[in-house]
Amino acid sequence: MTWTVAGLERACLTALPAPRHGWDGPFVMKAFLGGTGRANSCCALDPSPDPLLADRVARIAARYHALGLPSRFRSTPLSPPGLEEALLALGHRADPDPTIVFAGAIGGVAADDPAVRDEAGPTAAWMGLVGTAEYQTSLRQAEKLRNPEFLAAPAAWLVLRDGGVDAACLFTVADGDHCGVFDLATRPDCRRRGLAARLIRAAAAWGRARGATTLYAQVAASNAASGAVQRGLGLAEAYRYRYFVLPPG
């Protein structure tokens, strides 16, 4: 095993930055525009017991609400004991669809693809493709446009051209040993051609060239098709996390 939960969590924090962040004990709080979960949530990086947990959770929730945002926590294997119970006691609701974090050795996945290009930013071409994903919202897209302002690690906005059209895209970040893939989207009329796997392989080749040895991706547990792509590439489930959310007011 070349990865750890702590390493993957830290890599994701780097890959999806937010303009507002702060620490409260073992918890790191991030806030953006309220779009993506990762950039607008709080998580712990130390699973040790926290005797101040209840007060800490209430304080963090109040900070999110003061910003006009839902209080959103991610429950991961690094959460202190009792976190979910404390969140439920405050009125947070658990997202019924957890997220699977897949990980594996990058060397077995990487493959250059001459049909893939790096837009070097969230260009109109890249944004047009990512906008075809069903989960996209205006706030998510607004955050993606501003993402380059806050990134402190090498990144690429990849587009795969197939059949004479820009057919698929993803966003990838290389952070030391880790290369993450995000925002994988394929045009509806170009699906079921194996384009997602090709694009991930190209992202892995890009990351390997920058020193990464571990490739990782996040997939909703309900997204069986995307999970099958990850497994087909040799990635395995590393762990799962779940959001707990309490709207303001």
N, C-alpha and C positions, 0 to 999 in steps of 0.2 A: 504494500500500500504506500503510495507516494503522497497522499493527502491526509489532512486532519480536518475535523469540523471547524476548529478554531482558524486554521489557515484559509479554508473556504469562506467562512464568514467575514474575515478581514478583507479578503480579496473582493468580495461582493460590496463591502462598504466603500472600497476604493473605486470600484467600477461604476457605481451609481451614486455619485456625490449629491449633496444638497447644499444650498447657500447658508442654511442655518443648521447648526449642530451643537450639541453640548453633552456633557457627562453628568450623571447623577449616580454615584456609586459605581456598580458594574454595568450600568445601562448607558448606552449611547443613543441620544435622541436626534433625529434628523427631520427637517421640515423644508418643503419646497412649495409647490403650488397646490398640493393635494391630489396629484395625478397618480404617479406610480407608488405602489406600496412600499418598496424598498427605500425610496427617497423621502417618505413621509411616515416613518414608523420608528419605534424604539425597540431595541433588543439588548440582551445582556451578553457579555463575553466571559462571564465567570459563573459556573454552575454551583458555586459554594453557597451554603445557607446564608440568607440575608435577614438578620433580625429586624431590620427597618423596612422590610419589603412592603408592607401594607401602606405605610406613610409615604414611601418613595413612589409607589405606583399612583397613589392619589395625587401627589404633587406633579408628577409628569403629565398625567391626564389633564390637570388644570392648566398646565403650560400649553398643551396643544389647543385646548378650547380657547385660551386667551388669544391664540393666533388665528382663531376662526376655523380651525381644522379638527377633524375627528381625532380622538385619542386612538392611536393604532399601535399595538404591540405585536411583535413576532415571537411566538413561543418556539424555541429551538432546543436541541440537546444541551445548549449552554445556558439555559434559563435556570435561575435558582429554584429550589423546591418551593412549591406553593404558588408560583406565579399565576398559573391559570385559575386557581381558586380565588386568588386576590382580585384578578381582573373580572371574573364573573360576579363577585360580590359587589363590585363597583357598577355593574350594569353592562359591562362589555359583552358582546356576542361573538361567538366563535364562527369564523368562516367555515362553512361545511366542506369546502374543497381545499385540502392541504396542498402544499407545493413540494414536489420531489426535487432534490438537488442530486444531479447525476455527476459522476466524476470518473476519470480514468487516465491512463497514460496517453500523452499527446502523440507519441511517436507512432502508435498503431493506427491513428486516425488521419494524420496530416497527409495532404496531397495537394500540390499546386494545381490550379485550374486556370488556363489562359482565358476562359470566358468570364472570370471574376475580376472586377476592378474595385479599387478603393476610392470612394468619393471624397475622402479626407474631411468629412463633416456631414451633418444632416442636410444635404442638398435637397432641392425640389424632387429630383429623381428618387433619392432614398426615401424621403418623407412620403412620396406618393405611393411607394410600395408598402411601407410599414403601415400606412393608413388603411390598407386592405385587410389587416388583421381584425378579427371580430372584437377583440378586447380593447381596441384603441378608443380613446376619448379625446376631446379637445384639450383637456388639461394635461393628459399624458403627452400629447404631441407638442404642446407648448414647452413642457419640461425637456423634451428631447432636443428641441431647437436651441435651448440654452445650455445643454449639457457640456459642450466644449469649454464654456467659461470656467467650469469648476473642476474639470478632469485634471489630475496630476500624474497620470500614467499614459503610456502609449495606447492609442485606440485607432480603430479602423471602421469605416462605414462601408461594408461590402455590398456590391450589387452583382448578381449573376444574370448575364444576358443569354437567352436561349430562344431559338426559333425566331430570331430577329427582333425580340423585344426584351426589355428589362423585366425579368420574370420573378426574381426573389431577392431578398435582402436580409442582412443581419448586422448587428453591432457587436464588436469584439474588443476586449481590453486585455492587455498583457501587463501583469503585475508580478514581477519576480518569477517565481516558479509556476504561477497560475495564469491561465488564459481562459476567460469566460466568454460565452456567447449569449447574446440577448437579442430581443426584438426580431426573432426569425419570422419572416412573413413571405408567403408565396401568393402571387396573383391567383384568384380563384380559377381562372381558365387555364392555369399552368400547373395545377396540382396533380399529384400522383404520377410524377415523372422522375422522382428521385432527386429533385433539385435541392431539397433541404439538406440531404446528406452530402451532396456535392459542395454546398456552400459551407457547411460545418467543417468539412475536410479542408477547404481552402483557408478558413479561419484558423484551423489548427496549424496549418503550414505557416501562416503569418505569425502566430504566437510562438511556434517552435523557433523560428528565425530570430525571435527576440528573447530567447532563453527560457521559455516556459517548458515545463515538463508535465504539467497536469492540465487537462482540459475539463471544464465544468460547464453545466447548463442547469437552468431551473425550468421545471415544467409543471403545470397544474396536474394534479393526480387524475383529474377527469379527462385530460387530453391524451387519450390512449394512442392516437396516431403519432403525436410528437414523442411520447415516451418510447414507442416502438422504434422510432428513428434513432434515438439516443442508444438504446440497447443494441440495435443493429450495428452501430458504430463501435461497439465494445465498451461503452460507458455503463457503469453500474450505479444503482441507488446508493448514495452516501448517507443521506438522512432526509428527514422531512421537517417542514415547519408549517405553522398555522397562524393566521392573523386573528387577533381579537380586537374588535372595534367598538367604540362608543361615540356616537355623534355628539356635537356640542349642543348645549341646551338641555 
